[in-house]
């Protein structure tokens, strides 16, 4: 195995994913600005409605920022492992997490295990000093050490890349859009829009009526558009973590083998749900993972991820096993 990095594919892939992630965040900001401006002009409230909606979203997000990881771990029934004196069955897990921590220069995260036979893993926390990784018992039982390194390299990259904080930023913006849209639709339902625009209409203000219709359409469509962008951000960050994880392990083959094993495993991860599915290395909601490039997917298709890893393996002088395949989901 070559110990040197693969600059041509490797760093270009990292730069592309980071750039596209920020473009998507900018798109959410544009949607929020357009919606806020249209609603303010249509209702006569100016930017007060926007300010109130954003303030509420920020307050909710601050609570999620400080307590969100604890809620996710609790809802996943994850139990913390004593990394100083791990049980015999978890020593390899702690050793590999320690290796990845040293390789990436990332503080040692808290380590958790989920009592579930379906193989999967996720990382959570607000920053590298307040982070946790969680793996299922199924992952420890069904993956070998090389595959486990690939998975934990991916999860430690999520921590090192500040992906949790990044997705929180998008969540704040998407939450603001949802709150603002909901406020305007309720405002319209109770007649606020009609009463505040009567004077404009009587004065021949056809433009006010047009603005009101535009605001109404945006209030319906903006939450859907922003949600789609949020899912696209999640896909970009997953792709980034794949490539960044290879930087830690210097072994694309291990991660590719792990992704195929996890994706092909028939068992259902009982503790996963729609709110937490985007956190896992492979989408635990199997029906979503089977659809290639769906706009509602939280992850890139497995075949696409393996194709990228195959290109990286070539840069390292390695070759993926033929049985992994790159043509299916």
C-alpha positions, -999 to 999 in steps of 0.1 A, spaced: 0 0 0 13 34 -9 17 58 20 17 89 -2 -15 109 -7 -33 110 -40 -35 148 -48 -51 148 -82 -84 131 -73 -83 134 -36 -79 171 -29 -100 181 -59 -129 160 -46 -126 177 -11 -125 212 -26 -155 204 -49 -177 191 -20 -169 220 2 -175 246 -25 -209 230 -35 -220 228 1 -215 265 6 -233 272 -27 -263 253 -14 -262 273 19 -262 305 -2 -293 292 -20 -312 287 12 -303 323 23 -316 336 -11 -348 316 -6 -352 331 29 -345 366 17 -370 364 -12 -397 349 10 -391 375 38 -391 404 13 -422 393 -5 -442 387 27 -431 420 42 -441 439 11 -474 420 9 -486 425 45 -473 459 53 -454 446 83 -421 451 67 -393 430 81 -408 426 116 -424 393 107 -391 380 93 -372 392 124 -397 374 147 -396 342 127 -358 341 126 -355 349 163 -378 320 172 -359 297 149 -326 308 165 -339 302 200 -350 267 191 -317 260 174 -296 272 204 -314 245 224 -306 219 197 -270 231 195 -264 224 232 -287 194 238 -293 180 203 -265 153 205 -278 141 239 -313 137 225 -300 118 194 -279 94 215 -308 89 240 -333 83 212 -309 58 197 -305 39 230 -267 44 227 -246 35 258 -213 51 264 -182 30 265 -154 36 291 -125 43 267 -101 42 296 -111 6 305 -132 -8 277 -149 -42 279 -131 -69 260 -156 -69 231 -151 -31 225 -113 -28 228 -108 -30 190 -134 -3 186 -117 21 211 -83 13 195 -95 22 160 -112 54 172 -80 64 190 -60 57 158 -83 79 137 -82 106 164 -44 107 163 -43 106 125 -67 135 121 -54 156 151 -90 155 164 -98 153 202 -108 118 213 -146 117 211 -170 99 234 -176 64 221 -211 48 222 -225 14 213 -261 8 201 -276 -26 210 -288 -34 175 -277 -62 151 -280 -40 119 -246 -26 110 -244 12 110 -227 42 127 -230 80 131 -212 110 147 -228 138 166 -219 168 187 -215 206 182 -177 206 177 -146 183 179 -143 189 217 -179 180 223 -184 150 199 -195 114 201 -193 85 177 -219 57 180 -217 23 163 -241 -6 164 -232 -41 178 -240 -54 143 -212 -32 129 -187 -46 153 -198 -82 146 -201 -81 108 -172 -58 98 -135 -67 99 -108 -43 112 -101 -28 78 -138 -20 73 -142 -7 108 -113 17 101 -131 30 70 -163 36 89 -146 54 118 -124 74 95 -156 86 78 -173 95 111 -142 112 125 -141 133 93 -176 144 100 -163 157 134 -131 172 119 -150 189 91 -175 204 115 -204 188 96 -227 188 126 -223 225 130 -226 230 93 -258 211 90 -271 230 121 -266 263 102 -287 249 73 -313 237 98 -316 272 113 -322 287 79 -346 260 68 -364 263 102 -367 301 97 -382 295 63 -407 270 76 -417 293 105 -421 323 83 -441 304 57 -464 290 84 -469 325 100 -479 340 67 -503 312 57 -520 315 91 -520 353 88 -537 349 54 -562 322 66 -574 345 94 -579 374 70 -549 395 79 -537 397 43 -571 409 30 -576 435 57 -541 450 54 -543 452 16 -579 466 12 -566 502 13 -541 495 -14 -566 478 -36 -591 506 -33 -564 530 -43 -557 510 -75 -528 492 -59 -528 462 -83 -491 457 -75 -500 450 -39 -523 422 -50 -496 407 -72 -471 409 -44 -496 392 -21 -501 363 -46 -463 360 -51 -458 358 -13 -485 332 -10 -469 310 -37 -435 314 -20 -449 305 14 -462 272 0 -431 264 -22 -402 278 -1 -403 251 27 -402 223 0 -374 240 -19 -354 246 13 -359 210 24 -346 197 -9 -316 220 -6 -310 207 30 -310 171 17 -286 181 -10 -263 196 16 -265 163 35 -255 144 4 -225 167 -2 -213 164 33 -215 126 32 -195 126 0 -169 149 16 -167 126 47 -160 96 24 -130 114 8 -118 130 40 -120 96 57 -96 82 32 -72 109 41 -71 94 76 -69 57 67 -50 59 34 -72 29 24 -103 35 1 -108 -2 -1 -118 -6 36 -145 21 34 -158 8 0 -161 -28 14 -178 -14 46 -203 6 26 -213 -24 5 -216 -46 35 -238 -22 54 -260 -14 24 -265 -50 15 -273 -61 51 -310 -70 52 -316 -62 89 -336 -31 99 -321 -6 123 -349 -4 147 -338 28 165 -335 49 133 -362 73 121 -367 101 96 -353 126 119 -320 108 124 -315 89 91 -292 116 77 -267 111 105 -258 75 97 -230 65 73 -256 45 52 -292 55 52 -309 30 75 -343 36 57 -336 11 30 -362 22 6 -345 55 2 -311 41 -4 -324 19 -33 -334 50 -53 -305 64 -73 -302 102 -70 -336 109 -56 -342 145 -47 -353 133 -13 -323 111 -5 -301 120 25 -271 102 11 -255 97 -24 -262 63 -39 -239 36 -27 -227 28 -62 -218 64 -68 -198 65 -35 -180 33 -44 -171 47 -79 -154 77 -62 -136 54 -38 -125 32 -68 -109 63 -84 -91 71 -52 -79 35 -49 -63 38 -83 -44 69 -71 -31 49 -42 -21 20 -64 -49 -2 -50 -79 -19 -67 -114 -25 -53 -126 -61 -52 -146 -70 -82 -176 -82 -61 -182 -47 -47 -198 -35 -80 -204 1 -90 -235 -4 -112 -262 -8 -86 -275 11 -56 
